[in-house]
Amino acid sequence: MRWLLCAVTLWGISAVVAAQEKPAALVVDKERKTITISCTVAPRKLPNLDQVYPIEVIATYPAPKGQKAHETVVCFADVKPSDVHKALESLGLKPGKPARGEGARASGPEVSLSLLIPTADGSSKEVPIEKTLIDRKTGKPLPPLKWHFTGSVMKQPDPEKPETVYGADFTGTLIALFPVTDEVVIQSHLTMKEEPLIKLEVNRAGENAVPPEGTPVKLVIKVK
């Protein structure tokens, strides 16, 4: 019995230590006004699809839960978009309005986006999200964009039931380039007019290259 009690005690201590050592998936720094989210570089070709689709979102749940996991830069699994919404509000922001469809334009307070990419010496470098993307035709990086904290619309998953959920939690989309969905937390200022003209791919070369698929990275959202 004494041996069993010791074993249970040691297991409990180990569990507490492991929980303390595991880094948080979402970190809010009120002094720097940043939100940092643990992510991985997303696959560009999903096995159930026959082609590689242009990038239209920045961050989402991985497949199959993430509805836009085939066209994203990074994926995250341990954070809900509504958690990011609450974190932005904790930094003093109020959501604007998400855009969807032709003629719609996102509104809300501005933030900036970047990736913390691991380097060979064990440190990391911060790269603006626009520099992690290039035009498919020209190979040139995306110019600086305006990013708005829009917040998500609510969604009714079951038309037979009145319950609604935070839309971005349902679809998994955290950040979108174009107003292809209003179930999102952050959108750029781009409209559907630019969508046919801007076909983007992840930057795989040069000093701002995104590391291989599956590499752990950090997504940083900074209040302006």
C-alpha positions as CSV (number, residue, x, y, z in Angstrom):
1,M,0.0,0.0,0.0
2,R,2.8,2.4,0.9
3,W,4.5,1.6,-2.5
4,L,1.2,2.3,-4.3
5,L,0.7,5.7,-2.5
6,C,4.3,6.7,-3.4
7,A,3.7,5.7,-7.0
8,V,0.5,7.7,-7.2
9,T,2.2,10.7,-5.5
10,L,5.1,10.6,-8.0
11,W,2.7,10.3,-10.9
12,G,0.8,13.4,-9.7
13,I,4.0,15.4,-9.3
14,S,5.2,14.4,-12.8
15,A,1.8,15.4,-14.3
16,V,2.0,18.8,-12.6
17,V,5.6,19.3,-13.8
18,A,4.7,18.3,-17.3
19,A,1.8,20.7,-17.4
20,Q,4.0,23.5,-16.2
21,E,6.7,22.7,-18.7
22,K,4.3,22.5,-21.7
23,P,4.3,26.0,-23.3
24,A,0.9,27.6,-23.6
25,A,-0.7,27.5,-27.1
26,L,-1.8,31.1,-26.8
27,V,0.2,33.8,-25.0
28,V,-1.1,37.4,-24.4
29,D,1.6,40.0,-23.7
30,K,-0.2,43.1,-22.5
31,E,3.0,45.1,-22.3
32,R,3.9,44.4,-25.9
33,K,0.3,44.2,-27.0
34,T,0.8,40.9,-28.8
35,I,-0.9,37.6,-29.0
36,T,1.3,34.6,-29.9
37,I,-0.2,31.3,-31.1
38,S,1.6,28.0,-31.5
39,C,1.1,26.7,-35.1
40,T,2.7,24.4,-37.7
41,V,3.4,25.1,-41.3
42,A,0.4,23.8,-43.2
43,P,0.6,21.2,-46.1
44,R,0.0,22.7,-49.5
45,K,-1.5,19.5,-51.0
46,L,-4.1,17.5,-49.2
47,P,-4.4,13.9,-50.1
48,N,-8.2,14.1,-50.9
49,L,-7.7,17.0,-53.4
50,D,-6.3,16.8,-56.9
51,Q,-4.5,20.2,-57.0
52,V,-2.7,22.8,-54.9
53,Y,-5.1,25.8,-54.3
54,P,-3.8,29.4,-54.0
55,I,-3.5,30.8,-50.5
56,E,-6.7,32.5,-49.4
57,V,-6.4,32.3,-45.6
58,I,-3.4,32.7,-43.2
59,A,-4.4,30.4,-40.3
60,T,-7.0,27.7,-39.7
61,Y,-7.6,24.4,-38.0
62,P,-5.9,21.5,-39.8
63,A,-7.9,19.1,-42.1
64,P,-10.4,17.7,-41.9
65,K,-11.8,20.0,-39.2
66,G,-10.5,23.2,-40.9
67,Q,-12.7,24.0,-43.9
68,K,-10.0,26.0,-45.6
69,A,-7.0,23.9,-44.6
70,H,-6.2,23.4,-48.3
71,E,-5.4,27.1,-48.8
72,T,-3.6,28.3,-45.6
73,V,-0.1,29.2,-44.5
74,V,-0.3,27.7,-41.0
75,C,-2.5,25.5,-38.9
76,F,-3.3,25.5,-35.2
77,A,-4.9,22.8,-33.1
78,D,-4.9,23.9,-29.4
79,V,-6.6,27.3,-29.7
80,K,-10.1,28.3,-30.7
81,P,-10.7,31.4,-32.8
82,S,-13.0,32.7,-30.2
83,D,-10.1,32.5,-27.7
84,V,-8.1,34.9,-30.0
85,H,-11.2,37.2,-30.2
86,K,-11.3,37.3,-26.4
87,A,-7.5,37.9,-26.2
88,L,-7.8,40.9,-28.6
89,E,-10.6,42.4,-26.5
90,S,-8.4,41.9,-23.4
91,L,-5.9,44.2,-25.2
92,G,-8.5,47.0,-25.5
93,L,-9.9,46.3,-29.0
94,K,-13.5,46.2,-30.1
95,P,-14.4,44.1,-33.1
96,G,-15.5,45.7,-36.3
97,K,-17.5,43.9,-38.9
98,P,-16.4,41.0,-41.2
99,A,-17.0,41.2,-44.9
100,R,-18.4,38.6,-47.2
101,G,-18.9,38.6,-51.0
102,E,-18.8,41.2,-53.7
103,G,-18.6,44.8,-52.7
104,A,-18.0,44.0,-49.0
105,R,-15.0,45.4,-47.2
106,A,-13.8,44.4,-43.7
107,S,-13.8,47.0,-40.9
108,G,-12.3,47.1,-37.4
109,P,-9.2,48.1,-35.5
110,E,-5.9,47.3,-37.2
111,V,-3.4,44.7,-36.2
112,S,-0.2,43.4,-37.8
113,L,0.7,39.8,-38.4
114,S,4.0,38.0,-38.5
115,L,5.6,34.5,-38.1
116,L,8.3,33.6,-35.7
117,I,10.4,31.2,-37.7
118,P,13.0,29.0,-36.1
119,T,16.6,29.5,-37.2
120,A,19.6,27.2,-37.4
121,D,21.2,28.6,-34.2
122,G,18.1,27.7,-32.1
123,S,16.7,31.2,-32.0
124,S,13.9,32.6,-34.2
125,K,13.3,35.4,-36.5
126,E,10.1,37.5,-37.0
127,V,8.9,37.8,-40.5
128,P,5.9,40.0,-41.6
129,I,3.2,37.7,-42.9
130,E,3.2,39.5,-46.3
131,K,6.8,38.4,-46.8
132,T,5.9,34.8,-46.3
133,L,3.7,35.0,-49.4
134,I,4.6,35.4,-53.1
135,D,2.6,36.0,-56.3
136,R,2.5,32.7,-58.2
137,K,3.2,34.4,-61.5
138,T,5.9,37.0,-60.6
139,G,7.5,35.4,-57.6
140,K,7.3,38.8,-55.8
141,P,6.3,39.1,-52.2
142,L,2.9,40.4,-51.2
143,P,2.9,44.2,-50.5
144,P,2.0,45.3,-46.9
145,L,-1.7,44.9,-46.2
146,K,-4.1,46.3,-43.6
147,W,-5.5,43.7,-41.2
148,H,-8.7,44.3,-39.3
149,F,-10.0,42.7,-36.1
150,T,-13.5,42.0,-37.4
151,G,-14.8,39.3,-35.2
152,S,-16.9,36.5,-36.5
153,V,-20.6,36.2,-37.3
154,M,-22.5,33.6,-35.3
155,K,-23.6,30.4,-37.0
156,Q,-26.5,28.0,-36.5
157,P,-25.0,24.6,-37.1
158,D,-28.3,22.7,-37.0
159,P,-31.2,24.5,-38.8
160,E,-33.6,22.4,-36.6
161,K,-32.2,23.8,-33.4
162,P,-32.0,27.5,-32.2
163,E,-28.5,27.2,-30.7
164,T,-25.8,29.3,-32.4
165,V,-22.0,29.1,-32.1
166,Y,-19.1,31.5,-32.9
167,G,-18.8,30.9,-36.6
168,A,-15.0,30.9,-36.8
169,D,-14.9,28.1,-34.2
170,F,-17.1,26.0,-36.4
171,T,-15.1,26.5,-39.6
172,G,-11.7,26.9,-38.0
173,T,-10.8,29.9,-40.0
174,L,-8.9,32.5,-37.9
175,I,-7.5,34.9,-40.5
176,A,-8.6,35.5,-44.2
177,L,-7.1,37.4,-47.0
178,F,-10.3,37.8,-49.0
179,P,-13.9,38.2,-47.9
180,V,-14.7,34.6,-48.9
181,T,-16.2,34.0,-45.5
182,D,-17.4,36.1,-42.6
183,E,-16.8,33.3,-40.1
184,V,-13.4,34.6,-39.3
185,V,-11.6,36.8,-36.6
186,I,-9.2,38.9,-38.7
187,Q,-9.5,40.0,-42.4
188,S,-7.3,42.0,-44.7
189,H,-8.6,45.1,-46.5
190,L,-8.7,43.2,-49.8
191,T,-12.0,42.7,-51.6
192,M,-13.4,40.1,-54.0
193,K,-12.3,42.4,-56.9
194,E,-8.6,41.5,-56.1
195,E,-9.3,37.8,-55.5
196,P,-9.1,36.8,-59.2
197,L,-5.9,38.9,-59.7
198,I,-3.9,37.8,-56.7
199,K,-2.9,34.2,-56.7
200,L,-0.5,33.5,-53.8
201,E,1.9,30.8,-52.8
202,V,4.0,30.2,-49.7
203,N,7.5,31.8,-50.1
204,R,10.0,28.9,-50.0
205,A,13.2,30.8,-51.0
206,G,15.4,33.6,-49.6
207,E,15.8,35.0,-46.2
208,N,12.1,35.1,-45.5
209,A,11.4,31.5,-46.6
210,V,8.8,29.6,-44.8
211,P,10.2,26.3,-43.4
212,P,9.1,22.8,-44.5
213,E,5.5,21.6,-43.9
214,G,4.9,20.5,-40.3
215,T,7.6,22.8,-38.8
216,P,6.5,24.4,-35.5
217,V,6.2,28.2,-35.8
218,K,4.5,31.0,-33.9
219,L,1.9,33.4,-35.3
220,V,2.2,36.8,-33.8
221,I,-0.8,39.3,-33.8
222,K,0.2,42.8,-32.7
223,V,-2.1,45.6,-31.8
224,K,-1.3,48.8,-33.7
